[in-house]
């Protein structure tokens, strides 16, 4: 059974507040307060969906109370009641943050219930729209993960298989390989896609702060905890929680995570009340968790709980065949973003990209292309537009497959395939492996570039 919305009634006249409680408690979880101080004490200790307050209160009027209530991290819908109705008062109430205004003299319970229900519906729509906008603004889905190499094709298949399930996923790989994109794809392709995707970068927070960030805290739980805070597990309710750099968390939080994965329950810091959350966990790390387990720095039982399905992302140097495709994709993105008419690469620029070992992986390639687009002088990226580090290059074998001539990205890809076929005496399987391309993609490219009879 769904929980009732919580309603706080603030009125200094006992018959009024008790009468309203009796009339509304069937549909709402009703609390009452006789003045602004008692109301604020309740507002700071509980989350309310709606506050219905009288204008005339002892010591502080209802509009000031509304202004204070609206300053909370999770403010309630505020409806002001008064026996002193006027248009000026209604306008003033709205300025102080009131969501609605009703005159006591003509107050009908049916009308009041209708206004509360309407306000709650509007608030729910706004919350849903914010969540959807965040999802649309972010780069979700496999269409944003570029790659046609055999290893990336296999990863795409794993993501599509695991996404519809409830399984916990561990994404591993060097920094810059795109672990968060994979996590977002798992979320977007799952039944949770319309619910929140919440990210926590574990290495960015001290252990005590991380614990509060994940699980929330109660007012007074520690110095500076002036009000209750909802943690990321609660914020991710119904959706996915992505824990980046999971290898950085300390033993205390490891124990709490282990319990959540086993029981789906937790407590806020400073509270003994057990809460539950329907949240899917996806974690990522650039560290070797097995080595951390052997060193006693990471719990073995948590490691196995996290690694129900592991998706290991390869470094860019192990999928060199994807570089022309990635480079072209980033080129289009940054040319549009910066209003530049650049649309291709010169031969020496492509050779430099293929000749670099990319220690920072896809993230470094993306930054290099952005740099080049910003500094470009013509309609093609030239060698001088690339960062100095890339122009120097660190030799890798894929670069040796390219000839230095005036060629486009498609020319470079065709040339890679031709050279790979020559060096493997026409063995298509070995040629595809040589440039890190799946057999299916390799055969499609043979047809596209009219190389079937090669």
N, C-alpha and C positions, 0 to 999 in steps of 0.2 A: 504493500500500500504506500502510495506517495506521501511524503511528509507535507503537512499543512504549511502554507506561508506564515511567517512570523509577523505579528502586528503589535506595535506598542501604542497604547492609548495614554495620552498625557492630558489630564484635566484636574483642576483643584477642587471641583465639585464631585463629591463621592457618588451621588445618585446618577450623575451623567456618565462617569467612567464605568461604574458597575453596570448601568443599563446598556451601554455600548458593548461591554464585554459579554453580557448575556446574549445580546442580539447577534454577535459576530463570532463567538467561540466555536460554533459548529463548523465553520469553514476556515477559521484561522487559529493559530496557536497564539493566544492573546496574553500580553503582559500589560500591567498598568503602572502609572507613576503619577504622583500628585503635584509635582513641581519639576522645574528644569534640572535641578541637581540630581534628583532621583532618576530622571530620564537619562541624563548623560552617564550616570553610573551603569545603567543597564545597556546603553548603546556601546559603551567601551568594553563591556564584558561579553556581549552577545551580538551576533549579526542579525539585524532585523530587515525584513523585506519592505515593511511599510511602517511609517510613524504618523499617527493621527493626533494632532495637538491643538489645544485651545490657544487662542491669541492671548487672552488675559491669564497670566500665571503669576504666582507669588515671586517677587524678586527679579524675574526675568521674563520678558514676553516671548510668545511662541515663535516670532520671526527670528529672534536671536538664537533660540534653540535650534531652529531649522538650519541657520547658517553654520552653527557648530556641528550639527549632525552631518551636513553635506561636506564638511572638511575631513571626515573619517575616510580611511582607505577603502571601505566598502559602504558607502552611504545608502540609507534607506530611501524609498519613495516617501516624500513628505506632503501631507495634506493638512492645510490649516483650517481650523473651525473658529468661527467667531459669531457673537451675537451682534457685533457692531459692523455690519456689512456695508461696504461702499466700494465703488470702482477704484478709488485711490488706494484703498487698503489692499485690494486684490492685486493691483499692479505692484505695490510695494512688496507684497508677499512673494510674488514671482521673482522680483529682483533679489530677494534674500535666498532664493533657491527652491521655493515651494513648487511642487509639481502640480498641485491643484488647490482649490479654495472653495469652501462651502459655508454658507450662512447657517448658523444654528437654528434660527427662527423658522426656517423652512426645511430643516433636515429630515429626510425620509430615509429609513434604513435601506430600502430597496435601491434608492438612488446612490447612497453611499457605497453599497456593495458593488454596484455597477461601475462607479468611478474607480474604486480600488482594483477591481478585476481588469478594467481597461488600462490602468497605469501599469499593473504587473505585466500584462500582455505586451505593452509597448516596450517596457524595460527588457523583457526576454528577447524580443525581436532585435533590439539594439545590441544586446550582448552577442546574439547569434551572428548578426551582421559584422560586428567587429572581428569575431573569430573567423568568419568566412573571408573577410578582406585580408586578414593576415595570411590565410592559406593561399589566396590568389596572388598576393604580392610576393610571397616566397617562391623559390624555384623548386617546385615539387615535381615528382614523377620521373620515370625513366627517360622521357623525351629530353630532359635536361642533362642527362649523363651521356656524354659523347664517347663512342668507341665502337669499333667493328672488329677488333682483334678477338682471337679465339677465347682468351681468358675473360674478356669483358662480356662476350656473348654468353658464356657460362654463368657469370655473375648475374646478368639480367634474368636468366632463367631461374636462378635460385631465389632472387628477390620476388619474382612473380609467383613462385611456389609458396614461399614462407609468408608473404604479406597477408593473405586472407586468414591465417591461423592466429592463435593467441601466443605462439612461442616467443620466448625471449631471444633476442638476437645480439650477438657480439660482432662488431665490425672492427677488423684489425687492418693495419697497414701503416706505412710511413706517413709523416706529416705531409699534408698537401695532396693526398691521393683522392680525396673526395668522400671521406667517411660520413660526413653529415648529409651530403646529398643522397647517399644510399639509405641512411636512416629516414630521411624525409620521403624517399620513394616507397619504403616499406610502409610508412604511415599512410601515404596518399593512395596506395593501391589496396589498402585494407578497409574493412567495414567501418573503421574509426575515422575515415578521412574527413568527415564533417565536424569532428570533435577537435579539441586543442592538440597542437603539437608543441610541447614545452621543452626547451633546451636548458641544460645546466652545464657550464664549463667548470668541471670539478677542480682543476688546477688553479683557477683564478681566485679561489676563496680559501681562507684559513679554515681548519677543521671545525671550529665552533660556529663560524658563520655558515659554513656549508651545511651543517646539521640543521640550523634554523632555516636556511634557504630551502632545503629539501622537505622537511617535516613541519615547518612552521613553529611558532612559539606563542606562549600565553603572555599576557601583560604581567610585567614584573619578574619574568623568568630569569632575566639577567640585567645588568646595568645597561640602561638605554632602551629597554623593552617597554616603551610607554603604552603600547596597545597590542592587542592580539594581532598576529600576522599569519595569514594563510600560506602554507608551504607549497612547493611546486607539485607535490603529489596530489594535493587537493585541487590545484589549478588545472591539472591534467586529467581530471575526472572524466572517464569515458574515452579518453584519447591515448596519446603516446608520450612518454617521458624519455627524452634522449639525454643520457649521461655521457658527455664527452670527457676524454682523459680519465677514464674510470680507474686506471692504475695509480692515480695520485691520492685516492681517498685513504684515510687512516682506519685503524682497526675498529674503533668505536662505530663509525658509520658503516663499515663493512658488516658488522653484526646486525645493525638495524636493517640494512638492505637485504641481508639473508633472510631475516624474519619476514620482511614484506613479500619477498618472492615465494616464501613458503606458505604464509597465512593471509597475505594481502591486507595486513593491518599494521598500524603504527601509532605513536603518540606524539603530539606536539611537545616541544621542549618546555619543561615546566608544568606539564599536565600528566595526570594518571589516567585520563579518559582515552580509551582505545577507539581509534577511528579506522575506517576501512575505505579503500578506493579501488575502483575498477580502472586500472592503468596498465597499459602494456609498456614494458621496459626494453629499450634498445640502448646498448652501451657501445662505446668505441674507445680504442686505445692505440697508441703507436709504440707501446712497450710490449715486451714478451711476458705475458702474465704467468706462463708456466715457470719461467725463471724467477719471477717474484714469489711464486708459491714455494719454490725450492729454497729461496732465501728467507722464508718466513715473513715476508712483507705483505703477502696477499693470501687470504683464506682459501684453502683448496675447495671447501664446500661451496663458497660463493662463486669461485671460478667455474665450477661445473654447472651451477645454477644459471650463470650468465651465458655460458657457451652451449645453450640448447642447439642453436644453429649459429655457426661461425661463417662470416663472409670476409674473406681475406682479399684486400685490394692490392694489386701489383703496383710497384713503382713504375713511373713513366718510362724509364730506361728499358723495361722488360716488355713494353708494347709500343715500340718505335713506329710501327705501322699506323698508329692512331694519331701521330703528331700532325701530319698535314690536315686531317679532318678537324682536330681540336683547334689548330691555329686558324683555320678558315672560320670556324664557328666563333671564336673570340674576336676575330677581325670584324665580322659582321656586327657583333654586339657593341664593340667600342666605337666603330665608325658611326653607327646610328646614335649612340649616346653622346658623342662629341661633335656630331654634325660634320663629319669628314667624308670626302668622296673617295676614300681609299677602298679598294676592293680585291687586291691580290698581293702577291709577294714576288720580288725579283728572284732570279736563280740563286744568287749568292746569299740572300737572306734565308731562303729555304734550306740551303746547304748548311748554314750556320745553325738553324733550328734543329736540323737532323744530326748535327755533329756535336751537340751539347748533351751532357749526361743528365741534366735536370735534377740536381739533388733535392730541390724543393718541389719536384713533381708537377702535377697539373696546376697547382696554385702558382708556382713560379712561372710556368709557361703563360698562364693567363695574365700575370702582372707584366711579363715581358712584352706581350702583344699590346696591352694597354699603353705601355711606355712608347712602343713603336708607332701606334696610331696617333698618339698625341703629338709626337715629334715628326710625323710624316710630312713630306713636302709635295708629294705628287699623288697619283692615283694608285700607286703600289708601294708596299713596304720594302725599303731597300736595306742593305746591310748596315749603313750608317745610322738608321733609325732604331736599331736594336740596342739593348743595354750593352755596355762594354764587356761584362762578364760573359754574355752569350756570344758576342763576336769572337772572343778568344777561343771558346769551346773546349770541351774535353772529348777526345775522340771515342766514338762508339762505332761498331761495325756497320750499322744501318746506313750511316752517312756515305760509306764507300760505294753504295749502290747507286748513288746519284751522279749524273754528269753535270758539269758546270756549263749551262747554256741558258738562254732566255726561256724559262718555262713557268707554267702556272702550277697551282696546287694539283690539279688533275694530271698535268704532264708529269709531275714528280711522282705521283702515285702509280701511274702507268709505267714509268721508268723503273720504279722499285720492283714491280711485278716482273717486268722483262728481265732485269738483271738477276733476280732471284731464280727465275726459270733457267737462265743460262748457267748459273753456278750450280744448279742441282740437276743438270742434264735433262731438263723438262719434267722432273718429278714434281707434280703439282702439290702433293701432300707435304713434301719437304720444303718446297718453295713457300707455301703458306706459313709453315712453322718458322721459317727463316725470318720473315718480316712480321711475325706475330699476328697473323690474320686467320680468322676461322675459315674452314674449308668451304662452307656455304658462301661466305662473303667473297672468298677468293674466286670461286667459280662464277659468281655474279659479275665480278669485276672483269674477268676474262671475256665474258660476253659483252659487257659495256664498252671495253676498249678494243673489241674485235681481235682478241688474242687467242681464240679457241684453237687455232691451228699452230700455235707457237711450238 
